[in-house]
């Protein structure tokens, strides 16, 4: 077992690991934890547990928001396609057109079906945007909760070696997730800003509107996850959560 992980386990168990060794090892080779050390463990333990809870909430919201961005990307592609098909059907005024044996590139969907799908997807797109706002806010709240728990830990005195290792890990996780939160807040902001008339039309100039809404959604979705580029930092987060 990794020394830092072993220290974390001993710290979280509140000395139980030491007591289990006493039953199989002569007493003269065991150093019994002092009462002050046990009291310190009881004080630090709830703080670490609460910190881990906030990290877990952050990670869960992050995963859900990744799924929301994927839905937004799919919806924007569908909305654009449905809009194009509706425009084609409006331009075709001959009801008998393409009803013969000749093949056509037009959709076989009825205009009423297209209108229903178009309205539904627009509503779903609005719901997904609202969901993105809620989830990114939840991540920010979880980050604030981590900061409060960490401040409580930093104010403690008489840290043991195990407690110091845990404090260092908590600091690393807090700073890393803070950087990730800011980066992902910028991505969500791009998604929100790209929700304009370009969602329905290709006639607008992209350089004035932060790019095509569909391409923006794809870029933000592809850039969301960072587990491949920051493996070490995510490894510390996972180790903290998997205990």
GROMACS elastic network, one bead per residue, 0.5 to 0.9 nm:
[ bonds ]
;  ai    aj funct       b0    kb
    1     4     6  0.84995   500
    1     5     6  0.67508   500
    1     6     6  0.62281   500
    2     5     6  0.52071   500
    2     6     6  0.61108   500
    2     7     6  0.86209   500
    3     7     6  0.60899   500
    3     8     6  0.85219   500
    4     7     6  0.50298   500
    4     8     6  0.61286   500
    4     9     6  0.86204   500
    4   162     6  0.77664   500
    4   165     6  0.64287   500
    4   166     6  0.79753   500
    5     9     6  0.61183   500
    5    10     6  0.85708   500
    5   165     6  0.89603   500
    5   166     6  0.89898   500
    5   239     6  0.79122   500
    5   240     6  0.87713   500
    5   243     6  0.84473   500
    6     9     6  0.50491   500
    6    10     6  0.61224   500
    6    11     6  0.84434   500
    6   162     6  0.87091   500
    7    10     6  0.51169   500
    7    11     6  0.59827   500
    7    12     6  0.85482   500
    7   161     6  0.79504   500
    7   163     6  0.80541   500
    7   165     6  0.73019   500
    7   166     6  0.80836   500
    8    11     6  0.50382   500
    8    12     6  0.60779   500
    8    13     6  0.85231   500
    8   162     6  0.61608   500
    8   163     6  0.76207   500
    8   165     6  0.73274   500
    8   166     6  0.62352   500
    8   240     6  0.89409   500
    8   243     6  0.85890   500
    9    12     6  0.52132   500
    9    13     6  0.60883   500
    9    14     6  0.86830   500
    9    17     6  0.82718   500
    9   162     6  0.88640   500
    9   243     6  0.76113   500
   10    13     6  0.52332   500
   10    14     6  0.64652   500
   10    15     6  0.60558   500
   10    16     6  0.72334   500
   10    17     6  0.58685   500
   10    18     6  0.78234   500
   10   162     6  0.75293   500
   11    14     6  0.53698   500
   11    15     6  0.66864   500
   11    16     6  0.89584   500
   11    17     6  0.89476   500
   11    41     6  0.65740   500
   11    44     6  0.87495   500
   11    45     6  0.76661   500
   11   162     6  0.58691   500
   11   163     6  0.67012   500
   11   166     6  0.84763   500
   12    15     6  0.80041   500
   12    16     6  0.89892   500
   12    41     6  0.75418   500
   12    42     6  0.89475   500
   12    44     6  0.86702   500
   12    45     6  0.60182   500
   12    48     6  0.83424   500
   12    49     6  0.87158   500
   13    16     6  0.54078   500
   13    17     6  0.67609   500
   13    41     6  0.86371   500
   13    45     6  0.86316   500
   14    17     6  0.79041   500
   14    38     6  0.65657   500
   14    41     6  0.56468   500
   14    42     6  0.68936   500
   14    45     6  0.78189   500
   15    18     6  0.54263   500
   15    19     6  0.66052   500
   15    20     6  0.89890   500
   15    33     6  0.72744   500
   15    37     6  0.88035   500
   15    38     6  0.69853   500
   15    41     6  0.80827   500
   16    19     6  0.50789   500
   16    20     6  0.62837   500
   16    21     6  0.88663   500
   17    20     6  0.52887   500
   17    21     6  0.66794   500
   18    21     6  0.53011   500
   18    22     6  0.66631   500
   18    30     6  0.81888   500
   18    31     6  0.85913   500
   18    32     6  0.76289   500
   18    33     6  0.80021   500
   19    22     6  0.52259   500
   19    23     6  0.72811   500
   19    32     6  0.81277   500
   20    23     6  0.58625   500
   20    24     6  0.76390   500
   21    24     6  0.56295   500
   21    25     6  0.60323   500
   21    30     6  0.80484   500
   22    25     6  0.52788   500
   22    26     6  0.69453   500
   22    27     6  0.63950   500
   22    29     6  0.88982   500
   22    30     6  0.67277   500
   22    32     6  0.88560   500
   23    26     6  0.79353   500
   23    27     6  0.85271   500
   25    28     6  0.84168   500
   25    29     6  0.71514   500
   25    30     6  0.74628   500
   26    29     6  0.58745   500
   26    30     6  0.71621   500
   27    30     6  0.53283   500
   27    31     6  0.81326   500
   27    32     6  0.89820   500
   28    31     6  0.78454   500
   31    34     6  0.88278   500
   33    36     6  0.82141   500
   33    37     6  0.62493   500
   33    38     6  0.69025   500
   34    37     6  0.52096   500
   34    38     6  0.65378   500
   34    39     6  0.87907   500
   35    38     6  0.51199   500
   35    39     6  0.62157   500
   35    40     6  0.86034   500
   36    39     6  0.50412   500
   36    40     6  0.61258   500
   36    41     6  0.86505   500
   37    40     6  0.50005   500
   37    41     6  0.62480   500
   37    42     6  0.87354   500
   37   158     6  0.85904   500
   37   159     6  0.87201   500
   37   160     6  0.74189   500
   38    41     6  0.50587   500
   38    42     6  0.63363   500
   38    43     6  0.87479   500
   39    42     6  0.51260   500
   39    43     6  0.63752   500
   39    44     6  0.87874   500
   40    43     6  0.50923   500
   40    44     6  0.61551   500
   40    45     6  0.84595   500
   40   156     6  0.88192   500
   40   157     6  0.87848   500
   40   158     6  0.76581   500
   40   159     6  0.76339   500
   40   160     6  0.82313   500
   40   163     6  0.89166   500
   41    44     6  0.51421   500
   41    45     6  0.57641   500
   41    46     6  0.89961   500
   41   160     6  0.87961   500
   41   163     6  0.80130   500
   42    45     6  0.54531   500
   42    46     6  0.72975   500
   43    46     6  0.66289   500
   43    47     6  0.74401   500
   43   156     6  0.87068   500
   44    47     6  0.53911   500
   44    48     6  0.63775   500
   44    49     6  0.88014   500
   44   153     6  0.68886   500
   44   156     6  0.81356   500
   44   163     6  0.76106   500
   45    48     6  0.52771   500
   45    49     6  0.62258   500
   45    50     6  0.86767   500
   46    49     6  0.50029   500
   46    50     6  0.60638   500
   46    51     6  0.85019   500
   47    50     6  0.51630   500
   47    51     6  0.61353   500
   47    52     6  0.86515   500
   47   149     6  0.58875   500
   47   150     6  0.77821   500
   47   152     6  0.73534   500
   47   153     6  0.67892   500
   48    51     6  0.50060   500
   48    52     6  0.61816   500
   48    53     6  0.86323   500
   48   149     6  0.75971   500
   48   150     6  0.83508   500
   48   153     6  0.81425   500
   48   166     6  0.80909   500
   48   167     6  0.87192   500
   48   170     6  0.83215   500
   49    52     6  0.51582   500
   49    53     6  0.62991   500
   49    54     6  0.89005   500
   50    53     6  0.50192   500
   50    54     6  0.64835   500
   50    55     6  0.87976   500
   50   145     6  0.85660   500
   50   146     6  0.80803   500
   50   149     6  0.69374   500
   51    54     6  0.52394   500
   51    55     6  0.63507   500
   51    56     6  0.87104   500
   51   145     6  0.74152   500
   51   146     6  0.53597   500
   51   147     6  0.84576   500
   51   148     6  0.86721   500
   51   149     6  0.57770   500
   51   150     6  0.72799   500
   51   170     6  0.79811   500
   52    56     6  0.61436   500
   52    57     6  0.86473   500
   52   146     6  0.81473   500
   52   170     6  0.88449   500
   52   240     6  0.70184   500
   52   241     6  0.65059   500
   53    56     6  0.51044   500
   53    57     6  0.62850   500
   53    58     6  0.87020   500
   53   142     6  0.87871   500
   53   146     6  0.87048   500
   53   241     6  0.85926   500
   54    57     6  0.50518   500
   54    58     6  0.62079   500
   54    59     6  0.87031   500
   54   141     6  0.87209   500
   54   142     6  0.51224   500
   54   143     6  0.71566   500
   54   144     6  0.87761   500
   54   145     6  0.61947   500
   54   146     6  0.58400   500
   55    58     6  0.50518   500
   55    59     6  0.62458   500
   55    60     6  0.86485   500
   55   142     6  0.69157   500
   55   143     6  0.76772   500
   55   145     6  0.88742   500
   55   146     6  0.70504   500
   55   173     6  0.84288   500
   55   174     6  0.85144   500
   55   177     6  0.85748   500
   55   237     6  0.80102   500
   55   240     6  0.88163   500
   55   241     6  0.77700   500
   56    59     6  0.51642   500
   56    60     6  0.61507   500
   56    61     6  0.86292   500
   56   142     6  0.87189   500
   56   241     6  0.69488   500
   57    60     6  0.51916   500
   57    61     6  0.61942   500
   57    62     6  0.85149   500
   57   138     6  0.81011   500
   57   139     6  0.74185   500
   57   142     6  0.63854   500
   58    61     6  0.53138   500
   58    62     6  0.61063   500
   58    63     6  0.87391   500
   58   138     6  0.73518   500
   58   140     6  0.80437   500
   58   141     6  0.84957   500
   58   142     6  0.55878   500
   58   143     6  0.71250   500
   58   177     6  0.84615   500
   59    63     6  0.62340   500
   59    64     6  0.86860   500
   59   139     6  0.80540   500
   60    63     6  0.51785   500
   60    64     6  0.62694   500
   60    65     6  0.86001   500
   60   139     6  0.88592   500
   61    64     6  0.50711   500
   61    65     6  0.60260   500
   61    66     6  0.85622   500
   61   135     6  0.57143   500
   61   136     6  0.74598   500
   61   138     6  0.68482   500
   61   139     6  0.62054   500
   62    65     6  0.51435   500
   62    66     6  0.62615   500
   62    67     6  0.88686   500
   62   135     6  0.75335   500
   62   136     6  0.77891   500
   62   139     6  0.71238   500
   63    66     6  0.51542   500
   63    67     6  0.66166   500
   63    68     6  0.88688   500
   63   225     6  0.89959   500
   64    67     6  0.51737   500
   64    68     6  0.63347   500
   64    69     6  0.88403   500
   64   132     6  0.89196   500
   64   135     6  0.76369   500
   65    69     6  0.62022   500
   65    70     6  0.85872   500
   65   131     6  0.79368   500
   65   132     6  0.60984   500
   65   135     6  0.62476   500
   65   136     6  0.74859   500
   66    69     6  0.52372   500
   66    70     6  0.64357   500
   66    71     6  0.88402   500
   66   221     6  0.69430   500
   66   224     6  0.67540   500
   66   225     6  0.77894   500
   67    70     6  0.50581   500
   67    71     6  0.63355   500
   67    72     6  0.87381   500
   67   221     6  0.88814   500
   68    71     6  0.50154   500
   68    72     6  0.62105   500
   68    73     6  0.86524   500
   68   128     6  0.61634   500
   68   129     6  0.82025   500
   68   131     6  0.73594   500
   68   132     6  0.66132   500
   69    73     6  0.61942   500
   69    74     6  0.86897   500
   69   128     6  0.79498   500
   69   129     6  0.87344   500
   69   132     6  0.76874   500
   69   188     6  0.86439   500
   69   191     6  0.85501   500
   69   217     6  0.71304   500
   69   218     6  0.84806   500
   69   220     6  0.77343   500
   69   221     6  0.57500   500
   69   224     6  0.87457   500
   70    73     6  0.51254   500
   70    74     6  0.63522   500
   70    75     6  0.86368   500
   70   217     6  0.81513   500
   70   218     6  0.81081   500
   70   221     6  0.63316   500
   71    74     6  0.51284   500
   71    75     6  0.60195   500
   71    76     6  0.85432   500
   71   125     6  0.81725   500
   71   128     6  0.73523   500
   72    75     6  0.50507   500
   72    76     6  0.60608   500
   72    77     6  0.86225   500
   72   124     6  0.86400   500
   72   125     6  0.62077   500
   72   128     6  0.64458   500
   72   129     6  0.76749   500
   72   191     6  0.88738   500
   72   214     6  0.88537   500
   72   217     6  0.70117   500
   73    76     6  0.53310   500
   73    77     6  0.64409   500
   73    78     6  0.87766   500
   73   213     6  0.88096   500
   73   214     6  0.63927   500
   73   215     6  0.85167   500
   73   216     6  0.87346   500
   73   217     6  0.52895   500
   73   218     6  0.60922   500
   73   221     6  0.77376   500
   74    77     6  0.52713   500
   74    78     6  0.62496   500
   74    79     6  0.86348   500
   74   214     6  0.86828   500
   75    78     6  0.50289   500
   75    79     6  0.59393   500
   75    80     6  0.84777   500
   75   121     6  0.62390   500
   75   122     6  0.78819   500
   75   124     6  0.77122   500
   75   125     6  0.62941   500
   76    79     6  0.50978   500
   76    80     6  0.61250   500
   76    81     6  0.85767   500
   76   121     6  0.83967   500
   76   122     6  0.86378   500
   76   125     6  0.75997   500
   76   199     6  0.67630   500
   76   200     6  0.87030   500
   76   213     6  0.74071   500
   76   214     6  0.58476   500
   76   217     6  0.81373   500
   77    80     6  0.53003   500
   77    81     6  0.62553   500
   77    82     6  0.86585   500
   77   199     6  0.87963   500
   77   214     6  0.63921   500
   78    81     6  0.50662   500
   78    82     6  0.60063   500
   78    83     6  0.84322   500
   78   117     6  0.89916   500
   78   118     6  0.81046   500
   78   121     6  0.75721   500
   79    82     6  0.51315   500
   79    83     6  0.60216   500
   79    84     6  0.85878   500
   79   117     6  0.84676   500
   79   118     6  0.60404   500
   79   119     6  0.88268   500
   79   121     6  0.64299   500
   79   122     6  0.69839   500
   79   199     6  0.75989   500
   79   200     6  0.70921   500
   80    83     6  0.51465   500
   80    84     6  0.62791   500
   80    85     6  0.87585   500
   80   118     6  0.89744   500
   80   199     6  0.64989   500
   80   200     6  0.54349   500
   80   201     6  0.74021   500
   80   214     6  0.86540   500
   81    84     6  0.51647   500
   81    85     6  0.62838   500
   81    86     6  0.86837   500
   81   200     6  0.88234   500
   82    85     6  0.51003   500
   82    86     6  0.61643   500
   82    87     6  0.86355   500
   82   114     6  0.62497   500
   82   115     6  0.79571   500
   82   117     6  0.75757   500
   82   118     6  0.59361   500
   83    86     6  0.51083   500
   83    87     6  0.62439   500
   83    88     6  0.86743   500
   83   114     6  0.83482   500
   83   115     6  0.87033   500
   83   118     6  0.71357   500
   83   200     6  0.63941   500
   83   201     6  0.82299   500
   84    87     6  0.51170   500
   84    88     6  0.62595   500
   84    89     6  0.87202   500
   84   200     6  0.82339   500
   84   201     6  0.84569   500
   85    88     6  0.50109   500
   85    89     6  0.62070   500
   85    90     6  0.86459   500
   85   106     6  0.77259   500
   85   107     6  0.71142   500
   85   111     6  0.85029   500
   85   114     6  0.76072   500
   86    89     6  0.50715   500
   86    90     6  0.61808   500
   86    91     6  0.86545   500
   86   111     6  0.67815   500
   86   114     6  0.67563   500
   86   115     6  0.74322   500
   86   118     6  0.89664   500
   87    90     6  0.51101   500
   87    91     6  0.62429   500
   87    92     6  0.87094   500
   88    91     6  0.52031   500
   88    92     6  0.63305   500
   88   106     6  0.79615   500
   89    92     6  0.51651   500
   89    93     6  0.76749   500
   89   106     6  0.84980   500
   89   110     6  0.89737   500
   89   111     6  0.68816   500
   90    93     6  0.67081   500
   90   111     6  0.87946   500
   92    95     6  0.76195   500
   92    97     6  0.76678   500
   93    96     6  0.89064   500
   93    97     6  0.83273   500
   94    97     6  0.54044   500
   95    98     6  0.85453   500
   95    99     6  0.83775   500
   96    99     6  0.56457   500
   96   100     6  0.80355   500
   97   100     6  0.76416   500
   98   101     6  0.77247   500
   98   102     6  0.67512   500
   98   103     6  0.72844   500
   98   104     6  0.62930   500
   98   106     6  0.81736   500
   99   102     6  0.79422   500
  100   103     6  0.82055   500
  103   106     6  0.89002   500
  104   107     6  0.82336   500
  106   109     6  0.87625   500
  107   110     6  0.80718   500
  109   112     6  0.81953   500
  109   113     6  0.62331   500
  109   114     6  0.66111   500
  110   113     6  0.52010   500
  110   114     6  0.64018   500
  110   115     6  0.87628   500
  111   114     6  0.50493   500
  111   115     6  0.61825   500
  111   116     6  0.86220   500
  112   115     6  0.51256   500
  112   116     6  0.61972   500
  112   117     6  0.86450   500
  113   116     6  0.51191   500
  113   117     6  0.61435   500
  113   118     6  0.84404   500
  114   117     6  0.51402   500
  114   118     6  0.59060   500
  114   119     6  0.85558   500
  115   118     6  0.50064   500
  115   119     6  0.61330   500
  115   120     6  0.85113   500
  116   119     6  0.53243   500
  116   120     6  0.61473   500
  116   121     6  0.86253   500
  117   120     6  0.50940   500
  117   121     6  0.60591   500
  117   122     6  0.85402   500
  118   121     6  0.53188   500
  118   122     6  0.62198   500
  118   123     6  0.87688   500
  119   122     6  0.51987   500
  119   123     6  0.63660   500
  119   124     6  0.86966   500
  120   123     6  0.52408   500
  120   124     6  0.61989   500
  120   125     6  0.86029   500
  121   125     6  0.59644   500
  121   126     6  0.86134   500
  122   125     6  0.50447   500
  122   126     6  0.64316   500
  122   127     6  0.87910   500
  123   126     6  0.51768   500
  123   127     6  0.63562   500
  123   128     6  0.87334   500
  124   128     6  0.61508   500
  124   129     6  0.86436   500
  125   128     6  0.50892   500
  125   129     6  0.62824   500
  125   130     6  0.86957   500
  126   129     6  0.51414   500
  126   130     6  0.62835   500
  126   131     6  0.85871   500
  127   130     6  0.50702   500
  127   131     6  0.60802   500
  127   132     6  0.86023   500
  128   132     6  0.61073   500
  128   133     6  0.86827   500
  129   132     6  0.50343   500
  129   133     6  0.63961   500
  129   134     6  0.87602   500
  129   191     6  0.83433   500
  129   192     6  0.72497   500
  130   133     6  0.51736   500
  130   134     6  0.63257   500
  130   135     6  0.87298   500
  131   134     6  0.50728   500
  131   135     6  0.61202   500
  131   136     6  0.85881   500
  132   135     6  0.52203   500
  132   136     6  0.61103   500
  132   137     6  0.84423   500
  132   188     6  0.72349   500
  133   136     6  0.54271   500
  133   137     6  0.61642   500
  133   138     6  0.86670   500
  133   188     6  0.78472   500
  134   137     6  0.51482   500
  134   138     6  0.62134   500
  134   139     6  0.88056   500
  135   139     6  0.62738   500
  135   140     6  0.86891   500
  136   139     6  0.50478   500
  136   140     6  0.63615   500
  136   141     6  0.87498   500
  136   181     6  0.81629   500
  136   184     6  0.80455   500
  136   185     6  0.68064   500
  136   188     6  0.78304   500
  137   140     6  0.50689   500
  137   141     6  0.62683   500
  137   142     6  0.86505   500
  138   141     6  0.50471   500
  138   142     6  0.61572   500
  138   143     6  0.85709   500
  139   142     6  0.50562   500
  139   143     6  0.61695   500
  139   144     6  0.87022   500
  139   181     6  0.72119   500
  140   144     6  0.62924   500
  140   145     6  0.86643   500
  140   178     6  0.87157   500
  140   181     6  0.71281   500
  141   144     6  0.50644   500
  141   145     6  0.62320   500
  141   146     6  0.87098   500
  142   146     6  0.62714   500
  142   147     6  0.87077   500
  143   146     6  0.50867   500
  143   147     6  0.63625   500
  143   148     6  0.88763   500
  143   174     6  0.75209   500
  143   177     6  0.75669   500
  143   178     6  0.68702   500
  143   181     6  0.81457   500
  144   147     6  0.50309   500
  144   148     6  0.63872   500
  144   149     6  0.88047   500
  145   148     6  0.52097   500
  145   149     6  0.63423   500
  145   150     6  0.85589   500
  146   149     6  0.52575   500
  146   150     6  0.60434   500
  146   151     6  0.85786   500
  146   170     6  0.87197   500
  146   174     6  0.67867   500
  147   150     6  0.50458   500
  147   151     6  0.60984   500
  147   152     6  0.86891   500
  147   174     6  0.72385   500
  148   151     6  0.51094   500
  148   152     6  0.63989   500
  148   153     6  0.88108   500
  149   152     6  0.51648   500
  149   153     6  0.64306   500
  149   154     6  0.88048   500
  150   153     6  0.50302   500
  150   154     6  0.61746   500
  150   155     6  0.86909   500
  150   167     6  0.78966   500
  150   170     6  0.71791   500
  150   171     6  0.74602   500
  150   174     6  0.83228   500
  151   154     6  0.50644   500
  151   155     6  0.62895   500
  151   156     6  0.89247   500
  152   155     6  0.53064   500
  152   156     6  0.67633   500
  153   156     6  0.53638   500
  153   157     6  0.87465   500
  153   167     6  0.72806   500
  154   157     6  0.79863   500
  154   167     6  0.77038   500
  156   159     6  0.72034   500
  159   162     6  0.79449   500
  159   163     6  0.56574   500
  159   164     6  0.60319   500
  160   163     6  0.50667   500
  160   164     6  0.61271   500
  160   165     6  0.86766   500
  161   164     6  0.50558   500
  161   165     6  0.63163   500
  161   166     6  0.87661   500
  162   165     6  0.51772   500
  162   166     6  0.63976   500
  162   167     6  0.87026   500
  163   166     6  0.50865   500
  163   167     6  0.61321   500
  163   168     6  0.86718   500
  164   168     6  0.62198   500
  164   169     6  0.86761   500
  165   168     6  0.52040   500
  165   169     6  0.63421   500
  165   170     6  0.86962   500
  166   169     6  0.50771   500
  166   170     6  0.61161   500
  166   171     6  0.85962   500
  167   170     6  0.50541   500
  167   171     6  0.61655   500
  167   172     6  0.86417   500
  168   171     6  0.51465   500
  168   172     6  0.62640   500
  168   173     6  0.87080   500
  169   172     6  0.51151   500
  169   173     6  0.61800   500
  169   174     6  0.85335   500
  169   236     6  0.71593   500
  169   237     6  0.85432   500
  169   240     6  0.80533   500
  170   173     6  0.51302   500
  170   174     6  0.59909   500
  170   175     6  0.86075   500
  170   237     6  0.88532   500
  170   240     6  0.84421   500
  171   174     6  0.51018   500
  171   175     6  0.61845   500
  171   176     6  0.85186   500
  172   175     6  0.54056   500
  172   176     6  0.61241   500
  172   177     6  0.85954   500
  172   233     6  0.78347   500
  172   236     6  0.79782   500
  172   237     6  0.87847   500
  173   176     6  0.52005   500
  173   177     6  0.60288   500
  173   178     6  0.83576   500
  173   233     6  0.72796   500
  173   234     6  0.83617   500
  173   236     6  0.68812   500
  173   237     6  0.60033   500
  173   240     6  0.87307   500
  174   177     6  0.53998   500
  174   178     6  0.60346   500
  174   179     6  0.87405   500
  175   178     6  0.50221   500
  175   179     6  0.63421   500
  175   180     6  0.87303   500
  176   179     6  0.52261   500
  176   180     6  0.63287   500
  176   181     6  0.86447   500
  176   233     6  0.68115   500
  176   234     6  0.85831   500
  177   181     6  0.59250   500
  177   182     6  0.86091   500
  177   233     6  0.89564   500
  177   237     6  0.88965   500
  178   181     6  0.50447   500
  178   182     6  0.63744   500
  178   183     6  0.87001   500
  179   182     6  0.53443   500
  179   183     6  0.62996   500
  179   184     6  0.86862   500
  180   183     6  0.50841   500
  180   184     6  0.60750   500
  180   185     6  0.84491   500
  180   226     6  0.85649   500
  181   184     6  0.51745   500
  181   185     6  0.59761   500
  181   186     6  0.86371   500
  182   185     6  0.50454   500
  182   186     6  0.63892   500
  182   187     6  0.88228   500
  183   186     6  0.52971   500
  183   187     6  0.65541   500
  183   188     6  0.89741   500
  183   224     6  0.87096   500
  184   188     6  0.61779   500
  184   189     6  0.84188   500
  184   220     6  0.87174   500
  184   223     6  0.88671   500
  184   224     6  0.68062   500
  185   188     6  0.51604   500
  185   189     6  0.61017   500
  185   190     6  0.86801   500
  186   190     6  0.62818   500
  186   191     6  0.87533   500
  187   190     6  0.50965   500
  187   191     6  0.63956   500
  187   192     6  0.88116   500
  187   219     6  0.89305   500
  187   220     6  0.56629   500
  187   221     6  0.84744   500
  187   223     6  0.82410   500
  187   224     6  0.76849   500
  188   192     6  0.62966   500
  188   193     6  0.86491   500
  188   220     6  0.77182   500
  189   192     6  0.51165   500
  189   193     6  0.61077   500
  189   194     6  0.85562   500
  190   193     6  0.51027   500
  190   194     6  0.60570   500
  190   195     6  0.88555   500
  190   210     6  0.79688   500
  190   216     6  0.73026   500
  190   217     6  0.82874   500
  190   220     6  0.77553   500
  191   194     6  0.53087   500
  191   195     6  0.67976   500
  191   213     6  0.77173   500
  191   216     6  0.67417   500
  191   217     6  0.61058   500
  191   220     6  0.73437   500
  192   195     6  0.55604   500
  192   196     6  0.88233   500
  193   196     6  0.73682   500
  193   209     6  0.82493   500
  193   210     6  0.77777   500
  193   213     6  0.88731   500
  194   197     6  0.89136   500
  194   198     6  0.80093   500
  194   199     6  0.80717   500
  194   209     6  0.69045   500
  194   210     6  0.64645   500
  194   211     6  0.73605   500
  194   212     6  0.73728   500
  194   213     6  0.51068   500
  194   214     6  0.85924   500
  194   216     6  0.69789   500
  194   217     6  0.82103   500
  195   198     6  0.75288   500
  195   199     6  0.64791   500
  195   213     6  0.63732   500
  196   199     6  0.58853   500
  196   200     6  0.82795   500
  196   209     6  0.80602   500
  196   213     6  0.76103   500
  197   200     6  0.57547   500
  197   201     6  0.64514   500
  197   202     6  0.88128   500
  197   204     6  0.77645   500
  198   202     6  0.59039   500
  198   203     6  0.73872   500
  198   204     6  0.60802   500
  198   205     6  0.86485   500
  198   206     6  0.82929   500
  198   209     6  0.81346   500
  198   211     6  0.87350   500
  198   212     6  0.64369   500
  198   213     6  0.63577   500
  198   214     6  0.88873   500
  199   202     6  0.79245   500
  199   212     6  0.75236   500
  199   213     6  0.56486   500
  199   214     6  0.72943   500
  201   204     6  0.70024   500
  202   205     6  0.80549   500
  202   206     6  0.86461   500
  202   212     6  0.78598   500
  203   206     6  0.88225   500
  204   207     6  0.89429   500
  204   208     6  0.82609   500
  204   209     6  0.79099   500
  204   212     6  0.87881   500
  205   208     6  0.58275   500
  205   209     6  0.68315   500
  205   211     6  0.81478   500
  205   212     6  0.87836   500
  206   209     6  0.51129   500
  206   210     6  0.61456   500
  206   212     6  0.59225   500
  207   210     6  0.60389   500
  207   211     6  0.61369   500
  208   211     6  0.76011   500
  209   212     6  0.74971   500
  209   213     6  0.87023   500
  210   213     6  0.80860   500
  210   216     6  0.77571   500
  211   214     6  0.84313   500
  211   215     6  0.69199   500
  211   216     6  0.63114   500
  212   215     6  0.52639   500
  212   216     6  0.60900   500
  212   217     6  0.86162   500
  213   216     6  0.50941   500
  213   217     6  0.61538   500
  213   218     6  0.86564   500
  214   217     6  0.51669   500
  214   218     6  0.62816   500
  214   219     6  0.86906   500
  215   218     6  0.50399   500
  215   219     6  0.61102   500
  215   220     6  0.86047   500
  216   219     6  0.50991   500
  216   220     6  0.61397   500
  216   221     6  0.85002   500
  217   220     6  0.52447   500
  217   221     6  0.60636   500
  217   222     6  0.85662   500
  218   221     6  0.51506   500
  218   222     6  0.60927   500
  218   223     6  0.85302   500
  219   222     6  0.52399   500
  219   223     6  0.61297   500
  219   224     6  0.86134   500
  220   223     6  0.50970   500
  220   224     6  0.60211   500
  221   224     6  0.52356   500
  221   225     6  0.79656   500
  222   225     6  0.71292   500
  223   226     6  0.73563   500
  225   228     6  0.78365   500
  225   229     6  0.87518   500
  226   229     6  0.53266   500
  226   230     6  0.59078   500
  226   231     6  0.79457   500
  226   234     6  0.85802   500
  227   230     6  0.53922   500
  227   231     6  0.53607   500
  227   232     6  0.87297   500
  227   233     6  0.84901   500
  227   234     6  0.63402   500
  227   235     6  0.88479   500
  228   231     6  0.56580   500
  229   232     6  0.87989   500
  230   233     6  0.56666   500
  230   234     6  0.64069   500
  230   235     6  0.86029   500
  231   234     6  0.52141   500
  231   235     6  0.59063   500
  231   236     6  0.88046   500
  232   236     6  0.65784   500
  232   237     6  0.89191   500
  233   236     6  0.53474   500
  233   237     6  0.65873   500
  233   238     6  0.88347   500
  234   238     6  0.60648   500
  234   239     6  0.84706   500
  235   238     6  0.51233   500
  235   239     6  0.60745   500
  235   240     6  0.86023   500
  236   239     6  0.50927   500
  236   240     6  0.62550   500
  236   241     6  0.87367   500
  237   240     6  0.52062   500
  237   241     6  0.63373   500
  237   242     6  0.86240   500
  238   241     6  0.50348   500
  238   242     6  0.58056   500
  238   243     6  0.85877   500
  239   242     6  0.51970   500
  239   243     6  0.63938   500
  240   243     6  0.59074   500
